[in-house]
């Protein structure tokens, strides 16, 4: 079935729409695309739905395709998340909670193009659904782009997700809230991965820690409760990892939520020393899982950043030293901080400028590792 004829938008108009937070021309989808087709590339944790769409929850999931023609449509079914669309490496549109629709990017030269759709926001309580790309009349979706040889996985919390990083004020209640001010595509992990031309996953969940969540919230759960899932809100869901997803580097940033707030009466840990012991034991167990999953050659980078006078940084460094002493030299420790960080994102989180700084620090650190990729 032919897609509806798109309203033509010039590249200048599309870039302006992005800056204004507007949606490109949209129309109801004619039917569900076969999202299990081989005509686009993704490295994200996705699950196929019965109607041909793909379902997902983690932030930063992206889909890439090649097409020929003057326009391309993006089939979505999502009332929760925001997306960026890039054509030939340049911003084309921002789609804000688009709903069930086909968003059209038009007004392009009648030649071959590349399109990239990326999920900006977190949605741990819901999911997004992508139904594939469709070419404008007279065009065609081409064979999917090849997977990249380099792969990186980022595991963490709100810092890794890019929580509120677009804001220039720490109180986001008056400028759109956290969702409108979050863009995982400009988080430090995504920036570093793209600079290295690496496929990547950002498996991050704001407010979750290794054993304790922010301020003791949601007791009985932690980041590990959700890590194996594709759909975070579906209890018992398991992501079936493709055989070709075997990252050479995994960067782990968990602990800010464990240690940033004082223990409350009634929590499982009576003292900070007990919390440190539980955190350390759980972290070693998590590293054991990753090592078993990805093999002995993958670098597991345990990271920490400044957190007052708490035990976070020193505990993480001790975990790395212990692993090295046991003979695993591919567990590495990365501590990052910089006096230029302004933490102007929502709720004192790193700003987009901060993420660029942190990404640069990570670039330098990864360059120091004996990676063979």
C-alpha positions in Angstrom: 0.0 0.0 0.0 1.3 3.4 -1.0 2.1 5.8 1.9 0.3 9.1 2.0 2.0 11.9 0.0 4.1 13.9 2.5 3.9 17.6 2.8 7.3 18.9 1.5 9.5 20.6 4.0 12.8 22.2 3.2 15.9 21.3 5.1 15.9 24.7 6.7 12.3 24.3 7.8 13.1 21.0 9.3 16.0 22.3 11.3 13.9 25.1 12.5 11.2 22.7 13.6 13.8 20.8 15.6 14.9 24.0 17.4 11.3 24.8 18.2 10.5 21.3 19.4 7.9 20.8 16.6 6.9 17.7 14.7 7.4 17.3 11.0 4.5 16.5 8.7 2.5 13.6 10.2 -0.2 11.2 9.0 -1.9 8.1 10.4 0.0 5.0 9.4 -1.6 3.0 6.6 -0.7 -0.3 8.2 2.0 -1.8 10.5 5.3 -2.2 8.8 7.3 -5.4 9.1 9.7 -4.1 11.7 11.4 -7.5 11.8 12.6 -6.8 8.2 16.3 -6.5 7.4 16.0 -2.9 6.1 17.2 -1.0 9.1 19.8 -1.4 11.7 19.5 -1.2 15.5 21.8 -2.3 18.4 19.1 -1.6 21.0 17.2 -4.0 23.2 13.9 -4.5 21.2 11.2 -7.1 21.1 8.9 -7.9 18.2 5.2 -7.3 18.6 2.5 -9.4 16.9 1.6 -6.5 14.6 5.1 -6.1 13.2 6.2 -3.2 15.4 9.2 -3.3 17.7 8.8 -2.6 21.4 11.4 -1.1 23.7 12.0 0.8 27.0 15.6 1.7 27.5 16.8 5.2 26.6 18.9 6.0 23.6 17.7 3.2 21.3 18.2 4.1 17.7 17.2 2.8 14.3 19.2 3.6 11.1 18.3 3.0 7.4 19.3 4.0 3.9 16.7 5.2 1.4 16.5 6.7 -2.1 14.1 9.6 -2.9 12.8 12.9 -1.7 11.4 11.9 1.6 11.0 9.2 4.3 8.3 8.3 6.8 8.8 7.0 10.3 6.1 4.8 11.7 5.7 5.1 15.5 3.2 4.3 18.1 4.3 6.2 21.2 2.4 8.6 23.5 5.3 8.7 26.0 8.7 9.4 24.4 10.4 12.1 22.4 12.6 11.3 19.4 15.2 13.0 17.2 15.3 12.4 13.4 18.6 12.9 11.6 19.0 12.8 7.8 22.5 12.5 6.4 24.0 13.2 9.8 22.1 16.5 10.3 19.1 17.3 12.5 15.8 16.9 10.6 13.0 16.9 13.3 12.1 16.4 16.9 9.0 14.3 17.5 7.4 15.0 20.9 5.2 12.2 22.1 4.1 11.5 18.5 1.4 8.9 19.2 0.4 6.4 16.5 1.5 8.1 13.4 3.8 8.3 10.4 6.1 11.3 10.6 7.3 12.5 7.2 10.6 14.1 6.4 10.3 15.6 2.9 11.9 18.2 0.6 15.1 16.2 0.1 17.2 15.9 -3.1 16.2 12.9 -5.1 19.2 10.8 -4.3 20.4 8.3 -1.7 20.2 9.3 2.0 20.7 7.9 5.5 18.1 8.4 8.2 18.5 7.9 12.0 15.8 7.8 14.6 16.8 7.9 18.2 14.8 7.8 21.4 15.6 10.8 23.6 13.7 10.0 26.8 13.5 7.4 29.4 10.2 5.4 29.8 10.7 2.8 32.5 7.0 2.7 33.2 5.9 2.3 29.6 7.3 1.5 26.2 7.9 2.9 22.7 6.9 1.2 19.4 8.6 1.6 16.1 7.1 0.3 12.9 9.8 0.8 10.4 10.8 3.4 7.7 8.8 3.9 4.5 9.9 5.8 1.4 8.1 8.7 -0.2 6.3 7.8 -3.5 8.9 7.1 -6.2 11.6 6.2 -3.7 12.7 3.1 -1.9 14.1 1.9 1.4 17.5 0.3 0.6 19.4 -2.5 2.2 20.1 -1.9 5.8 23.4 -0.3 6.9 25.9 -2.8 8.2 26.5 -3.2 11.9 29.6 -1.5 13.3 32.6 -3.5 14.3 33.0 -1.6 17.6 30.4 -2.1 20.3 30.1 -0.4 23.7 27.5 -0.9 26.4 26.8 1.8 29.0 25.1 0.7 32.3 24.1 3.2 34.8 21.6 5.7 36.3 20.4 9.2 35.6 23.9 10.4 34.8 24.3 7.8 32.1 20.8 8.4 30.8 21.4 12.2 30.3 18.6 13.1 32.8 17.6 16.7 32.3 20.7 17.5 30.3 19.2 20.1 28.0 18.0 22.4 30.7 20.0 25.5 31.7 18.2 25.7 35.1 18.3 23.1 37.9 14.5 23.6 38.5 12.8 22.2 35.4 9.3 22.7 36.6 8.8 25.8 34.5 10.6 24.8 31.3 8.9 21.5 30.3 10.0 19.1 33.0 12.6 16.4 32.9 11.2 14.6 29.8 11.3 17.6 27.5 14.8 18.5 28.8 16.3 15.0 28.5 18.2 13.9 25.4 20.1 10.6 25.8 21.6 11.2 22.3 23.8 13.9 23.8 24.8 12.0 26.9 28.5 11.3 27.4 28.2 7.7 26.4 26.3 8.3 23.2 28.8 11.1 22.3 31.8 8.9 22.9 30.3 5.9 21.0 29.5 8.0 17.9 33.0 9.6 18.0 34.4 6.1 17.9 32.0 4.9 15.2 30.7 2.3 17.6 27.3 0.7 18.0 26.1 1.1 21.6 23.4 0.5 24.2 22.5 2.9 27.0 21.0 0.7 29.6 20.3 3.3 32.2 17.5 3.7 34.8 17.3 7.0 36.8 17.1 6.7 40.5 18.3 3.1 40.6 21.4 1.8 42.4 23.3 -1.4 42.7 21.5 -2.4 45.9 19.8 0.8 47.1 17.7 3.3 45.1 17.6 7.0 45.6 16.6 8.0 49.1 15.7 4.4 49.9 12.8 4.4 47.4 11.3 1.2 45.9 12.8 -1.2 48.5 13.2 -4.7 47.3 14.2 -3.6 43.8 17.4 -2.1 42.3 19.0 -1.8 38.9 19.8 -5.5 38.8 16.0 -6.2 39.0 15.6 -4.7 35.5 18.9 -5.2 33.8 18.0 -8.4 31.9 14.8 -7.0 30.5 13.9 -5.3 27.2 10.7 -4.0 28.6 11.4 -2.5 32.0 7.8 -2.5 33.2 7.1 -6.1 32.3 8.0 -8.4 35.3 9.8 -11.5 34.1 10.6 -10.1 30.7 14.0 -11.2 29.3 15.9 -9.7 26.4 17.2 -12.4 24.1 20.7 -11.1 23.3 21.7 -11.6 19.7 24.9 -13.6 19.3 26.6 -10.7 17.5 26.1 -8.3 20.5 29.4 -8.8 22.3 30.7 -5.3 23.3 34.5 -4.8 23.6 33.8 -2.3 26.4 31.1 -2.1 29.1 31.1 1.1 31.1 29.3 0.8 34.5 28.2 3.8 36.5 26.1 2.6 39.5 26.4 3.9 43.1 25.4 7.5 43.1 21.9 6.4 44.2 23.2 3.9 46.7 25.3 6.5 48.6 24.0 10.0 47.9 21.3 10.1 50.6 21.5 9.0 54.3 20.0 5.7 55.4 16.6 5.8 57.0 15.3 3.8 59.9 13.8 0.5 58.7 16.1 0.1 55.7 17.9 -3.2 55.3 21.3 -1.7 56.2 21.7 -0.4 59.7 25.0 1.3 59.1 26.9 2.7 56.1 29.5 0.0 56.6 26.7 -2.6 56.1 25.6 -0.8 52.9 29.1 -0.7 51.6 29.5 -4.4 52.2 26.2 -5.2 50.4 27.1 -2.9 47.5 30.5 -4.5 47.1 29.2 -8.0 47.2 26.5 -7.2 44.7 28.9 -5.4 42.4 31.2 -8.4 42.3 28.2 -10.6 41.4 27.2 -8.2 38.7 30.7 -8.2 37.2 30.6 -12.0 37.4 27.5 -12.0 35.3 28.9 -9.6 32.7 32.1 -11.6 32.5 30.2 -14.8 31.9 28.0 -13.2 29.3 30.7 -11.3 27.3 33.8 -13.4 27.8 37.3 -12.7 29.1 38.3 -10.1 26.5 35.7 -7.5 27.2 36.9 -4.6 29.3 34.5 -3.9 32.2 35.1 -0.3 33.2 33.8 0.5 36.7 33.3 4.2 37.1 32.7 6.8 39.8 32.5 10.5 40.2 32.6 13.1 42.9 30.0 12.6 45.7 30.9 14.7 48.7 32.7 12.8 51.4 30.8 9.5 50.9 32.4 6.1 50.2 31.3 5.8 46.6 34.6 6.5 44.7 36.9 4.6 47.1 34.6 1.6 47.2 34.4 1.3 43.4 38.2 1.7 43.1 38.6 -1.1 45.7 36.3 -3.3 43.7 38.5 -2.9 40.6 41.7 -3.6 42.7 40.2 -6.8 44.0 39.3 -8.0 40.6 42.7 -7.2 39.3 44.3 -9.1 42.3 42.2 -12.1 41.4 43.7 -12.1 37.9 41.1 -10.2 35.8 43.2 -7.4 34.4 40.3 -6.3 32.1 38.3 -4.8 34.9 39.4 -1.2 34.8 38.6 1.8 37.1 37.6 5.2 35.7 37.1 8.2 38.0 35.8 11.3 36.3 35.5 14.9 37.6 36.3 18.3 36.3 36.1 21.8 37.9 34.3 23.1 34.8 31.2 20.9 35.4 28.3 23.2 36.1 25.6 20.6 37.0 22.9 22.9 35.5 20.7 20.1 34.3 17.5 19.3 36.0 17.9 18.6 39.7 21.6 19.3 39.7 22.4 16.8 37.0 25.1 17.3 34.4 24.2 19.7 31.6 24.7 19.0 27.9 28.0 21.0 28.2 29.0 18.8 31.1 28.3 15.7 29.1 30.6 16.9 26.4 33.3 17.4 29.0 32.7 13.9 30.5 32.7 12.4 27.1 36.1 13.9 26.4 37.4 12.5 29.6 36.0 9.1 28.7 37.6 9.4 25.2 41.0 9.9 26.9 40.5 7.1 29.3 39.5 4.6 26.6 42.5 5.6 24.5 44.7 4.5 27.5 43.3 0.9 27.4 44.9 -1.8 25.2 41.8 -2.2 23.1 42.2 -4.1 19.9 39.2 -3.1 17.9 
